[in-house]
Amino acid sequence: EGIVREGCLKTLIRYAFPSTDASAVDVQFQAIAAIRGLGTHQTIRLQLVREGALEPLILAVQSESVEVQREVAAALCNLALAEENKVTMARSGVVGALIALMQSRDVVRETHACACLANLAEMVEGRTQRRLVD
């Protein structure tokens, strides 16, 4: 929570965007790994989505780095644990990115992408389903 208090989420999100600089792949990887870790915290996962973490994660699916793609799939999986994030994620283009990861022929990416879709599909008392259909 100290990371959030210090205002570091925006910086992490900015570093998670793909870069044209090939040497920045490690920075992107580390930023996405941090987002993945922070996404395990119930309140922080909501804030990550509110502050724009989905866009760089969706874009990073196109990375040539398998490690970056694995972190993306795991980060999205964690973010999808929050009921409040599900509709935003479904409407943001995450599903298409997850399908691409599920077709990667890499068991780690496939596992996290499938788990993320399962998290998105779960609903509490049917409320999420009605919002997704709307």
GULUMVEX-220229 format. One record per residue: residue number from 1; x, y, z of N, C-alpha, C, O, CB in turn; residue in three letters. Coordinates in steps of 0.2 Angstrom, whole numbers. Glycine has a CB too. Layout:
% GULUMVEX-220229
+-----+-------+-------+-------+-------+-------+-------+-------+-------+-------+-------+-------+-------+-------+-------+-------+-----+
|   k |  n.px |  n.py |  n.pz | ca.px | ca.py | ca.pz |  c.px |  c.py |  c.pz |  o.px |  o.py |  o.pz | cb.px | cb.py | cb.pz |   r |
+-----+-------+-------+-------+-------+-------+-------+-------+-------+-------+-------+-------+-------+-------+-------+-------+-----+
| NUM |     X |     Y |     Z |     X |     Y |     Z |     X |     Y |     Z |     X |     Y |     Z |     X |     Y |     Z | ala |
...
+-----+-------+-------+-------+-------+-------+-------+-------+-------+-------+-------+-------+-------+-------+-------+-------+-----+
//
This chain:
% GULUMVEX-220229
+-----+-------+-------+-------+-------+-------+-------+-------+-------+-------+-------+-------+-------+-------+-------+-------+-----+
|   k |  n.px |  n.py |  n.pz | ca.px | ca.py | ca.pz |  c.px |  c.py |  c.pz |  o.px |  o.py |  o.pz | cb.px | cb.py | cb.pz |   r |
+-----+-------+-------+-------+-------+-------+-------+-------+-------+-------+-------+-------+-------+-------+-------+-------+-----+
|   1 |     4 |    -6 |     0 |     0 |     0 |     0 |     4 |     6 |     0 |     2 |    12 |    -2 |    -5 |     0 |     6 | glu |
|   2 |    11 |     6 |     2 |    15 |    11 |     2 |    16 |    14 |    -5 |    17 |    20 |    -6 |    22 |    10 |     5 | gly |
|   3 |    16 |     9 |   -10 |    17 |    11 |   -17 |    11 |    15 |   -19 |    12 |    20 |   -23 |    17 |     5 |   -22 | ile |
|   4 |     5 |    14 |   -17 |    -1 |    18 |   -19 |     0 |    24 |   -16 |    -2 |    29 |   -19 |    -7 |    14 |   -17 | val |
|   5 |     1 |    24 |    -9 |     2 |    31 |    -5 |     7 |    36 |    -9 |     6 |    42 |    -9 |     4 |    29 |     2 | arg |
|   6 |    12 |    33 |   -11 |    17 |    37 |   -14 |    16 |    39 |   -21 |    19 |    43 |   -25 |    24 |    33 |   -14 | glu |
|   7 |    10 |    37 |   -24 |     8 |    39 |   -31 |    12 |    35 |   -36 |    12 |    38 |   -42 |     9 |    46 |   -32 | gly |
|   8 |    14 |    29 |   -35 |    18 |    26 |   -40 |    14 |    22 |   -45 |    17 |    20 |   -50 |    23 |    21 |   -37 | cys |
|   9 |     8 |    21 |   -44 |     4 |    17 |   -49 |     4 |    20 |   -56 |     5 |    16 |   -61 |    -4 |    16 |   -47 | leu |
|  10 |     3 |    26 |   -57 |     3 |    30 |   -63 |    10 |    28 |   -67 |    10 |    27 |   -73 |     2 |    37 |   -63 | lys |
|  11 |    15 |    29 |   -63 |    22 |    27 |   -66 |    23 |    20 |   -68 |    25 |    19 |   -74 |    28 |    29 |   -61 | thr |
|  12 |    21 |    16 |   -64 |    21 |     8 |   -66 |    17 |     7 |   -73 |    19 |     4 |   -77 |    18 |     4 |   -61 | leu |
|  13 |    11 |    10 |   -73 |     6 |    10 |   -79 |    10 |    12 |   -85 |    10 |     9 |   -90 |     0 |    13 |   -77 | ile |
|  14 |    13 |    18 |   -84 |    17 |    21 |   -90 |    22 |    17 |   -92 |    23 |    16 |   -98 |    19 |    28 |   -88 | arg |
|  15 |    26 |    14 |   -88 |    31 |     9 |   -90 |    29 |     3 |   -93 |    33 |    -1 |   -96 |    36 |     8 |   -84 | tyr |
|  16 |    23 |     1 |   -91 |    20 |    -5 |   -94 |    18 |    -5 |  -101 |    17 |   -10 |  -105 |    14 |    -7 |   -90 | ala |
|  17 |    18 |     1 |  -104 |    16 |     2 |  -111 |    22 |     0 |  -115 |    28 |     0 |  -113 |    15 |    10 |  -113 | phe |
|  18 |    21 |    -3 |  -121 |    26 |    -6 |  -126 |    30 |     0 |  -128 |    28 |     6 |  -128 |    23 |    -9 |  -132 | pro |
|  19 |    37 |    -1 |  -129 |    41 |     4 |  -131 |    44 |     2 |  -138 |    45 |    -3 |  -139 |    47 |     6 |  -126 | ser |
|  20 |    46 |     7 |  -142 |    50 |     6 |  -148 |    57 |     4 |  -146 |    61 |     2 |  -151 |    50 |    12 |  -153 | thr |
|  21 |    60 |     6 |  -140 |    66 |     5 |  -138 |    67 |    -3 |  -136 |    64 |    -4 |  -131 |    69 |    10 |  -133 | asp |
|  22 |    71 |    -7 |  -140 |    71 |   -14 |  -138 |    74 |   -15 |  -131 |    72 |   -20 |  -128 |    76 |   -17 |  -143 | ala |
|  23 |    78 |   -10 |  -129 |    81 |   -11 |  -122 |    76 |   -10 |  -116 |    77 |   -11 |  -111 |    87 |    -7 |  -121 | ser |
|  24 |    70 |    -7 |  -118 |    65 |    -6 |  -113 |    61 |   -12 |  -111 |    56 |   -11 |  -107 |    61 |     0 |  -116 | ala |
|  25 |    62 |   -17 |  -115 |    58 |   -23 |  -114 |    58 |   -25 |  -106 |    53 |   -28 |  -103 |    60 |   -29 |  -118 | val |
|  26 |    64 |   -25 |  -104 |    65 |   -27 |   -97 |    61 |   -22 |   -92 |    58 |   -25 |   -87 |    72 |   -27 |   -95 | asp |
|  27 |    61 |   -16 |   -93 |    58 |   -11 |   -89 |    50 |   -13 |   -90 |    47 |   -13 |   -85 |    59 |    -4 |   -92 | val |
|  28 |    48 |   -14 |   -96 |    41 |   -16 |   -97 |    39 |   -22 |   -93 |    34 |   -22 |   -89 |    39 |   -17 |  -104 | gln |
|  29 |    43 |   -27 |   -93 |    42 |   -33 |   -90 |    42 |   -32 |   -82 |    37 |   -35 |   -79 |    48 |   -38 |   -91 | phe |
|  30 |    46 |   -28 |   -80 |    46 |   -27 |   -72 |    40 |   -23 |   -70 |    37 |   -24 |   -65 |    53 |   -23 |   -70 | gln |
|  31 |    38 |   -18 |   -74 |    32 |   -14 |   -73 |    26 |   -19 |   -73 |    22 |   -18 |   -68 |    31 |    -9 |   -78 | ala |
|  32 |    25 |   -23 |   -78 |    20 |   -28 |   -78 |    20 |   -33 |   -72 |    15 |   -35 |   -70 |    19 |   -31 |   -85 | ile |
|  33 |    26 |   -35 |   -71 |    26 |   -40 |   -65 |    24 |   -36 |   -58 |    21 |   -39 |   -54 |    34 |   -42 |   -64 | ala |
|  34 |    26 |   -30 |   -58 |    24 |   -26 |   -52 |    16 |   -25 |   -52 |    13 |   -26 |   -47 |    27 |   -19 |   -52 | ala |
|  35 |    13 |   -24 |   -58 |     6 |   -24 |   -58 |     3 |   -30 |   -56 |    -2 |   -31 |   -53 |     4 |   -21 |   -65 | ile |
|  36 |     6 |   -36 |   -59 |     3 |   -42 |   -57 |     3 |   -43 |   -49 |    -2 |   -45 |   -47 |     8 |   -48 |   -60 | arg |
|  37 |     9 |   -42 |   -46 |     9 |   -42 |   -39 |     4 |   -38 |   -35 |     1 |   -40 |   -30 |    16 |   -41 |   -37 | gly |
|  38 |     4 |   -32 |   -37 |    -1 |   -27 |   -34 |    -8 |   -29 |   -35 |   -12 |   -28 |   -31 |     0 |   -20 |   -37 | leu |
|  39 |    -9 |   -33 |   -41 |   -16 |   -35 |   -42 |   -19 |   -40 |   -38 |   -24 |   -42 |   -38 |   -16 |   -37 |   -49 | gly |
|  40 |   -14 |   -43 |   -33 |   -16 |   -48 |   -28 |   -20 |   -45 |   -22 |   -23 |   -48 |   -19 |   -10 |   -52 |   -26 | thr |
|  41 |   -19 |   -38 |   -22 |   -22 |   -34 |   -16 |   -29 |   -32 |   -19 |   -30 |   -28 |   -24 |   -18 |   -28 |   -14 | his |
|  42 |   -34 |   -33 |   -15 |   -41 |   -32 |   -16 |   -42 |   -25 |   -18 |   -45 |   -23 |   -23 |   -46 |   -34 |   -11 | gln |
|  43 |   -40 |   -20 |   -14 |   -42 |   -13 |   -16 |   -37 |   -10 |   -21 |   -39 |    -6 |   -25 |   -41 |    -9 |   -10 | thr |
|  44 |   -31 |   -13 |   -22 |   -26 |   -10 |   -27 |   -28 |   -12 |   -34 |   -27 |    -8 |   -38 |   -19 |   -12 |   -25 | ile |
|  45 |   -31 |   -18 |   -34 |   -33 |   -21 |   -41 |   -39 |   -16 |   -44 |   -39 |   -15 |   -50 |   -36 |   -28 |   -41 | arg |
|  46 |   -43 |   -13 |   -40 |   -48 |    -9 |   -42 |   -45 |    -2 |   -44 |   -46 |     0 |   -50 |   -53 |    -7 |   -37 | leu |
|  47 |   -40 |     0 |   -41 |   -37 |     7 |   -42 |   -33 |     6 |   -49 |   -32 |    11 |   -53 |   -32 |     9 |   -36 | gln |
|  48 |   -29 |     0 |   -50 |   -26 |    -1 |   -56 |   -30 |     0 |   -62 |   -28 |     3 |   -67 |   -22 |    -8 |   -56 | leu |
|  49 |   -36 |    -3 |   -62 |   -40 |    -3 |   -68 |   -43 |     4 |   -68 |   -43 |     7 |   -74 |   -46 |    -8 |   -67 | val |
|  50 |   -45 |     8 |   -63 |   -47 |    15 |   -63 |   -42 |    19 |   -66 |   -43 |    24 |   -69 |   -49 |    17 |   -56 | arg |
|  51 |   -35 |    18 |   -65 |   -30 |    22 |   -67 |   -27 |    21 |   -74 |   -22 |    24 |   -76 |   -24 |    22 |   -62 | glu |
|  52 |   -30 |    16 |   -77 |   -28 |    14 |   -84 |   -24 |     9 |   -85 |   -20 |     9 |   -91 |   -25 |    20 |   -87 | gly |
|  53 |   -23 |     4 |   -81 |   -18 |    -2 |   -82 |   -20 |    -6 |   -88 |   -16 |   -10 |   -90 |   -18 |    -6 |   -76 | ala |
|  54 |   -27 |    -7 |   -90 |   -29 |   -11 |   -95 |   -26 |   -10 |  -102 |   -24 |   -14 |  -105 |   -36 |   -11 |   -95 | leu |
|  55 |   -25 |    -4 |  -103 |   -23 |    -2 |  -110 |   -16 |    -5 |  -111 |   -15 |    -8 |  -116 |   -23 |     6 |  -111 | glu |
|  56 |   -11 |    -3 |  -107 |    -4 |    -6 |  -108 |    -4 |   -13 |  -108 |     0 |   -16 |  -112 |     1 |    -3 |  -104 | pro |
|  57 |    -8 |   -16 |  -104 |    -8 |   -24 |  -103 |   -11 |   -27 |  -110 |    -8 |   -32 |  -112 |   -12 |   -26 |   -98 | leu |
|  58 |   -16 |   -24 |  -113 |   -19 |   -26 |  -119 |   -14 |   -25 |  -124 |   -13 |   -30 |  -129 |   -26 |   -23 |  -121 | ile |
|  59 |   -11 |   -20 |  -125 |    -5 |   -19 |  -130 |     1 |   -23 |  -129 |     3 |   -25 |  -134 |    -3 |   -11 |  -130 | leu |
|  60 |     2 |   -25 |  -123 |     8 |   -29 |  -122 |     7 |   -36 |  -124 |    12 |   -40 |  -124 |    10 |   -29 |  -114 | ala |
|  61 |     1 |   -38 |  -125 |     0 |   -45 |  -128 |     3 |   -46 |  -134 |     5 |   -52 |  -136 |    -8 |   -46 |  -129 | val |
|  62 |     5 |   -41 |  -138 |     8 |   -41 |  -144 |    16 |   -41 |  -144 |    19 |   -42 |  -149 |     6 |   -35 |  -149 | gln |
|  63 |    18 |   -41 |  -138 |    25 |   -41 |  -137 |    28 |   -47 |  -140 |    25 |   -53 |  -140 |    27 |   -40 |  -129 | ser |
|  64 |    35 |   -47 |  -142 |    38 |   -53 |  -144 |    41 |   -57 |  -138 |    43 |   -62 |  -139 |    44 |   -51 |  -149 | glu |
|  65 |    41 |   -54 |  -132 |    43 |   -57 |  -127 |    38 |   -62 |  -123 |    33 |   -60 |  -121 |    46 |   -52 |  -121 | ser |
|  66 |    40 |   -68 |  -123 |    35 |   -73 |  -120 |    35 |   -71 |  -113 |    29 |   -72 |  -110 |    38 |   -80 |  -121 | val |
|  67 |    40 |   -69 |  -109 |    40 |   -68 |  -102 |    35 |   -62 |  -101 |    31 |   -62 |   -96 |    47 |   -66 |  -100 | glu |
|  68 |    35 |   -57 |  -105 |    30 |   -51 |  -105 |    23 |   -54 |  -105 |    19 |   -52 |  -102 |    32 |   -45 |  -110 | val |
|  69 |    22 |   -58 |  -110 |    15 |   -60 |  -112 |    13 |   -64 |  -106 |     7 |   -64 |  -104 |    15 |   -64 |  -118 | gln |
|  70 |    17 |   -68 |  -103 |    15 |   -72 |   -97 |    13 |   -68 |   -91 |     8 |   -69 |   -88 |    21 |   -77 |   -95 | arg |
|  71 |    17 |   -62 |   -90 |    16 |   -58 |   -85 |     9 |   -54 |   -86 |     5 |   -53 |   -81 |    21 |   -53 |   -84 | glu |
|  72 |     8 |   -52 |   -92 |     1 |   -49 |   -94 |    -4 |   -54 |   -92 |    -9 |   -52 |   -89 |     1 |   -47 |  -102 | val |
|  73 |    -4 |   -60 |   -94 |    -9 |   -65 |   -93 |   -11 |   -65 |   -86 |   -16 |   -66 |   -84 |    -8 |   -72 |   -96 | ala |
|  74 |    -5 |   -66 |   -82 |    -6 |   -67 |   -75 |    -9 |   -60 |   -71 |   -13 |   -60 |   -67 |     1 |   -68 |   -71 | ala |
|  75 |    -7 |   -54 |   -74 |    -9 |   -48 |   -71 |   -16 |   -47 |   -73 |   -20 |   -45 |   -68 |    -5 |   -42 |   -74 | ala |
|  76 |   -19 |   -49 |   -79 |   -26 |   -48 |   -80 |   -30 |   -53 |   -76 |   -35 |   -51 |   -74 |   -27 |   -50 |   -88 | leu |
|  77 |   -27 |   -59 |   -75 |   -31 |   -64 |   -71 |   -32 |   -61 |   -64 |   -37 |   -62 |   -61 |   -27 |   -70 |   -70 | cys |
|  78 |   -27 |   -58 |   -61 |   -28 |   -55 |   -54 |   -33 |   -49 |   -54 |   -37 |   -49 |   -50 |   -21 |   -52 |   -52 | asn |
|  79 |   -32 |   -45 |   -59 |   -37 |   -39 |   -60 |   -44 |   -42 |   -61 |   -49 |   -38 |   -58 |   -35 |   -35 |   -66 | leu |
|  80 |   -45 |   -47 |   -64 |   -52 |   -50 |   -65 |   -55 |   -53 |   -59 |   -61 |   -55 |   -59 |   -52 |   -55 |   -71 | ala |
|  81 |   -51 |   -53 |   -53 |   -54 |   -56 |   -47 |   -59 |   -51 |   -44 |   -63 |   -53 |   -40 |   -48 |   -58 |   -42 | leu |
|  82 |   -58 |   -45 |   -46 |   -63 |   -40 |   -43 |   -69 |   -39 |   -47 |   -69 |   -38 |   -53 |   -59 |   -33 |   -43 | ala |
|  83 |   -75 |   -40 |   -43 |   -81 |   -40 |   -46 |   -82 |   -33 |   -50 |   -85 |   -33 |   -56 |   -87 |   -40 |   -41 | glu |
|  84 |   -80 |   -28 |   -47 |   -81 |   -21 |   -50 |   -77 |   -20 |   -56 |   -78 |   -15 |   -60 |   -78 |   -16 |   -45 | glu |
|  85 |   -71 |   -24 |   -58 |   -67 |   -23 |   -64 |   -70 |   -27 |   -70 |   -68 |   -26 |   -75 |   -60 |   -26 |   -62 | asn |
|  86 |   -74 |   -32 |   -68 |   -76 |   -37 |   -74 |   -79 |   -33 |   -80 |   -77 |   -35 |   -85 |   -81 |   -42 |   -71 | lys |
|  87 |   -84 |   -29 |   -79 |   -88 |   -26 |   -84 |   -83 |   -21 |   -88 |   -82 |   -22 |   -94 |   -94 |   -22 |   -82 | val |
|  88 |   -79 |   -17 |   -85 |   -74 |   -13 |   -88 |   -69 |   -17 |   -92 |   -67 |   -15 |   -98 |   -70 |    -9 |   -82 | thr |
|  89 |   -67 |   -23 |   -89 |   -62 |   -27 |   -93 |   -65 |   -30 |   -99 |   -62 |   -30 |  -104 |   -59 |   -33 |   -88 | met |
|  90 |   -71 |   -33 |   -98 |   -75 |   -36 |  -104 |   -76 |   -31 |  -110 |   -75 |   -32 |  -116 |   -81 |   -39 |  -102 | ala |
|  91 |   -77 |   -25 |  -108 |   -79 |   -19 |  -113 |   -72 |   -16 |  -116 |   -73 |   -12 |  -121 |   -83 |   -14 |  -110 | arg |
|  92 |   -66 |   -18 |  -113 |   -60 |   -14 |  -115 |   -56 |   -18 |  -120 |   -52 |   -15 |  -123 |   -56 |   -13 |  -109 | ser |
|  93 |   -58 |   -24 |  -122 |   -54 |   -27 |  -127 |   -50 |   -33 |  -124 |   -46 |   -36 |  -128 |   -50 |   -23 |  -131 | gly |
|  94 |   -51 |   -34 |  -118 |   -47 |   -39 |  -114 |   -49 |   -46 |  -117 |   -44 |   -50 |  -117 |   -48 |   -39 |  -107 | val |
|  95 |   -55 |   -47 |  -119 |   -57 |   -54 |  -121 |   -53 |   -56 |  -127 |   -50 |   -62 |  -127 |   -64 |   -54 |  -122 | val |
|  96 |   -52 |   -51 |  -132 |   -48 |   -53 |  -138 |   -41 |   -54 |  -136 |   -38 |   -59 |  -139 |   -49 |   -47 |  -143 | gly |
|  97 |   -38 |   -50 |  -132 |   -31 |   -51 |  -130 |   -31 |   -58 |  -126 |   -26 |   -62 |  -127 |   -29 |   -46 |  -125 | ala |
|  98 |   -35 |   -60 |  -122 |   -35 |   -67 |  -119 |   -36 |   -72 |  -124 |   -32 |   -77 |  -123 |   -41 |   -67 |  -114 | leu |
|  99 |   -40 |   -72 |  -129 |   -40 |   -77 |  -134 |   -34 |   -78 |  -137 |   -32 |   -83 |  -139 |   -46 |   -75 |  -139 | ile |
| 100 |   -30 |   -72 |  -139 |   -24 |   -73 |  -142 |   -19 |   -76 |  -138 |   -15 |   -80 |  -140 |   -21 |   -66 |  -144 | ala |
| 101 |   -19 |   -75 |  -131 |   -14 |   -78 |  -127 |   -16 |   -86 |  -126 |   -12 |   -90 |  -125 |   -15 |   -75 |  -120 | leu |
| 102 |   -23 |   -87 |  -126 |   -25 |   -94 |  -126 |   -23 |   -98 |  -132 |   -22 |  -104 |  -131 |   -32 |   -95 |  -125 | met |
| 103 |   -21 |   -95 |  -137 |   -19 |   -99 |  -143 |   -11 |   -98 |  -144 |    -9 |  -100 |  -150 |   -22 |   -95 |  -149 | gln |
| 104 |    -8 |   -97 |  -139 |    -1 |   -96 |  -139 |     3 |  -102 |  -140 |     9 |  -102 |  -141 |     2 |   -92 |  -134 | ser |
| 105 |     1 |  -108 |  -138 |     4 |  -114 |  -138 |    10 |  -114 |  -132 |    15 |  -117 |  -132 |     7 |  -116 |  -144 | arg |
| 106 |     8 |  -110 |  -127 |    13 |  -110 |  -121 |     8 |  -111 |  -115 |     4 |  -107 |  -114 |    17 |  -103 |  -121 | asp |
| 107 |     9 |  -116 |  -111 |     5 |  -118 |  -106 |     4 |  -113 |  -101 |    -1 |  -112 |   -98 |     7 |  -124 |  -103 | val |
| 108 |     9 |  -109 |   -99 |     9 |  -104 |   -94 |     4 |   -98 |   -96 |    -1 |   -96 |   -93 |    16 |  -101 |   -92 | val |
| 109 |     5 |   -96 |  -103 |     0 |   -90 |  -105 |    -7 |   -93 |  -106 |   -11 |   -90 |  -104 |     3 |   -88 |  -112 | arg |
| 110 |    -7 |   -99 |  -108 |   -14 |  -102 |  -109 |   -18 |  -103 |  -102 |   -24 |  -101 |  -102 |   -14 |  -109 |  -113 | glu |
| 111 |   -14 |  -105 |   -97 |   -17 |  -106 |   -91 |   -20 |  -100 |   -88 |   -25 |   -99 |   -85 |   -12 |  -110 |   -86 | thr |
| 112 |   -15 |   -95 |   -88 |   -17 |   -88 |   -85 |   -23 |   -85 |   -89 |   -28 |   -82 |   -86 |   -11 |   -83 |   -84 | his |
| 113 |   -23 |   -85 |   -95 |   -28 |   -83 |  -100 |   -35 |   -86 |   -98 |   -40 |   -83 |   -98 |   -26 |   -83 |  -107 | ala |
| 114 |   -35 |   -93 |   -98 |   -41 |   -96 |   -96 |   -43 |   -95 |   -90 |   -50 |   -94 |   -89 |   -40 |  -104 |   -97 | cys |
| 115 |   -39 |   -94 |   -85 |   -41 |   -92 |   -78 |   -44 |   -85 |   -78 |   -49 |   -84 |   -74 |   -35 |   -93 |   -73 | ala |
| 116 |   -41 |   -81 |   -82 |   -44 |   -74 |   -82 |   -51 |   -74 |   -85 |   -56 |   -71 |   -82 |   -39 |   -70 |   -86 | cys |
| 117 |   -52 |   -78 |   -90 |   -59 |   -78 |   -93 |   -64 |   -81 |   -88 |   -69 |   -79 |   -88 |   -59 |   -83 |  -100 | leu |
| 118 |   -61 |   -86 |   -84 |   -66 |   -89 |   -79 |   -67 |   -84 |   -74 |   -73 |   -84 |   -72 |   -62 |   -96 |   -76 | ala |
| 119 |   -63 |   -80 |   -72 |   -64 |   -75 |   -67 |   -69 |   -70 |   -70 |   -74 |   -68 |   -66 |   -58 |   -71 |   -65 | asn |
| 120 |   -68 |   -68 |   -76 |   -73 |   -63 |   -79 |   -80 |   -66 |   -80 |   -85 |   -63 |   -79 |   -70 |   -61 |   -86 | leu |
| 121 |   -80 |   -73 |   -81 |   -87 |   -76 |   -82 |   -91 |   -77 |   -75 |   -97 |   -78 |   -75 |   -86 |   -83 |   -85 | ala |
| 122 |   -87 |   -77 |   -70 |   -90 |   -78 |   -63 |   -94 |   -72 |   -62 |   -92 |   -67 |   -63 |   -85 |   -80 |   -58 | glu |
| 123 |  -100 |   -73 |   -58 |  -104 |   -67 |   -56 |  -106 |   -68 |   -49 |  -107 |   -74 |   -47 |  -110 |   -66 |   -61 | met |
| 124 |  -108 |   -63 |   -46 |  -111 |   -63 |   -39 |  -118 |   -61 |   -40 |  -120 |   -55 |   -42 |  -107 |   -57 |   -35 | val |
| 125 |  -122 |   -66 |   -39 |  -129 |   -65 |   -39 |  -132 |   -62 |   -46 |  -137 |   -59 |   -46 |  -132 |   -60 |   -33 | glu |
| 126 |  -129 |   -64 |   -51 |  -131 |   -62 |   -58 |  -130 |   -55 |   -60 |  -132 |   -53 |   -65 |  -138 |   -64 |   -58 | gly |
| 127 |  -128 |   -51 |   -55 |  -127 |   -44 |   -57 |  -122 |   -42 |   -62 |  -123 |   -38 |   -67 |  -125 |   -40 |   -51 | arg |
| 128 |  -116 |   -46 |   -62 |  -111 |   -44 |   -67 |  -114 |   -47 |   -74 |  -113 |   -43 |   -79 |  -105 |   -48 |   -66 | thr |
| 129 |  -117 |   -52 |   -75 |  -120 |   -55 |   -81 |  -125 |   -50 |   -84 |  -124 |   -48 |   -90 |  -124 |   -61 |   -80 | gln |
| 130 |  -129 |   -47 |   -80 |  -134 |   -42 |   -83 |  -130 |   -36 |   -86 |  -132 |   -33 |   -91 |  -139 |   -39 |   -78 | arg |
| 131 |  -125 |   -33 |   -82 |  -121 |   -28 |   -84 |  -117 |   -29 |   -91 |  -116 |   -25 |   -95 |  -116 |   -25 |   -79 | arg |
| 132 |  -114 |   -36 |   -91 |  -110 |   -38 |   -97 |  -115 |   -38 |  -103 |  -113 |   -36 |  -109 |  -107 |   -44 |   -96 | leu |
| 133 |  -121 |   -40 |  -102 |  -126 |   -41 |  -108 |  -128 |   -34 |  -110 |  -129 |   -33 |  -116 |  -132 |   -45 |  -106 | val |
| 134 |  -129 |   -29 |  -106 |  -131 |   -22 |  -108 |  -126 |   -19 |  -112 |  -128 |   -13 |  -114 |  -132 |   -18 |  -102 | asp |
+-----+-------+-------+-------+-------+-------+-------+-------+-------+-------+-------+-------+-------+-------+-------+-------+-----+
//
